Amino acid sequence: MGQHVTVVGRGLIGSALVGRLRRDFGVVRTVARSGARTDEHEPCDLGTRHGRDGLLGALRRWGPDRVVLTHGPSDVTWMERHPEEAAEAHAGLARAVAAEFGPRLLLVSTDNVYPGTEPLRTPADRPRPANVYGRVKLAAEQAVRDAGGRVVRVSLVYGGWSPPGQRVTFAERCLLAARARQPLTVPEDQWFTPVHLDDVTTVLTALCRPGAEAPALTHLSGPRQLSRYEFARAAYRLTGAGEHLVTPCPRADSEWASRPRYSSLRCDDFAAATGTPGWQPAGVGTGLRAMLAAAPAPSGVTAR
Ligand SMILES: NC(=O)c1ccc[n+]([C@@H]2O[C@H](COP(=O)([O-])OP(=O)(O)OC[C@H]3O[C@@H](n4cnc5c(N)ncnc54)[C@H](OP(=O)(O)O)[C@@H]3O)[C@@H](O)[C@H]2O)c1
């Protein structure tokens, strides 16, 4: 189809998106902090001016039709301790590229632009971030939208298996513990709308097409809000482990104590964008089954 896409960031979302785009589009280039420089990849630390100049230089050379911003930092706790670096990498970077590449930008943003006091936020709800992550992503959103680009706010993503030694997703933790028949204690009062990685790449790929039909700001999430406890029970059920191994606890007594009560978005309609009438993201049963089908051998994975 001749569409050239540059994907900035090649972590959980970026690397899956690159795989999908390469199948659908052909010409896909990447930018991330690590990796060796090649015709198709530019290593840049986007938290520095030098790195941002490197990105701008690469974009000028490559002349992509779309630039998808999926870079980090993405660790909420780290950003709380390093607000300036977080602002540079997200808001600073977005402002730097928006001036020249605004209408070509597609930013992957987050439900953290809301304080998490109410469920199922829609794009009509006014953002009011309560943490550094939400504030720097909201500033990046504004830069991208002011310059004519698109923003997709995405709920917590699951799907795919991390390489050994890397941070694993909540879904991986649940499935790994379930397969090992280990007990797990998780909050019953933290609610989210997890969305499968395949659905995220489907929508982002669709939005990279010329003339994609979608508003400038959309929300992409799983079809149902559920608690972490319910999600973990679903994982245990699917692996055949006893659901009694999952124990509910209050959020305040867990590692999610600093997280809000709700991390949930209401999903917009992406049928027109994806070109699939009635398109809907997968429910957690389908999504977790897909993960299990692709799971590595138990001995090949280490949970942290
Ligand atoms: N995952 C989710 O559930 C979720 C949900 C909503 C929104 N988001 C947003 O989506 C984006 C991607 O999330 P993810 O889960 O795919 O993140 P991730 O797995 O942590 O990957 C982040 C990527 O960004 C790169 N990166 C980090 N700091 C950088 C820097 N200073 N300069 C250049 N590159 C840098 C990393 O490069 P290296 O690997 O080379 O260090 C990595 O490729 C984030 O902005 C996040 O806010 C994620």
The ligand as an ORCA input file, in Angstrom:
! r2SCAN-3c Opt
* xyz 0 1
  N       1.362     -1.012     28.446
  C       0.214     -0.470     28.801
  O      -0.614     -1.107     29.488
  C      -0.119      0.938     28.359
  C      -1.431      1.397     28.523
  C      -1.729      2.715     28.136
  C      -0.758      3.519     27.584
  N       0.507      3.046     27.435
  C       1.510      3.939     26.857
  O       2.057      3.346     25.722
  C       3.427      3.634     25.625
  C       4.181      2.321     25.439
  O       3.896      1.443     26.498
  P       4.649      0.038     26.584
  O       3.949     -0.747     27.632
  O       4.831     -0.525     25.224
  O       6.050      0.518     27.150
  P       7.389     -0.316     27.401
  O       7.167     -1.766     27.163
  O       7.915      0.133     28.702
  O       8.359      0.191     26.221
  C       8.763      1.526     26.182
  C       9.648      1.746     24.975
  O      10.026      3.132     25.023
  C      11.432      3.207     24.925
  N      11.925      4.291     25.777
  C      11.794      4.448     27.111
  N      12.415      5.564     27.513
  C      12.958      6.095     26.405
  C      13.757      7.230     26.158
  N      14.122      8.061     27.131
  N      14.162      7.454     24.891
  C      13.816      6.622     23.894
  N      13.043      5.550     24.049
  C      12.642      5.293     25.300
  C      11.990      1.888     25.384
  O      13.209      1.732     24.710
  P      14.352      0.730     25.231
  O      13.678     -0.619     25.334
  O      15.337      0.791     24.151
  O      14.793      1.251     26.546
  C      10.909      0.916     24.907
  O      11.152      0.553     23.574
  C       3.835      4.397     26.879
  O       3.947      5.756     26.561
  C       2.673      4.197     27.798
  O       2.452      5.394     28.471
  C       0.840      1.770     27.796
*
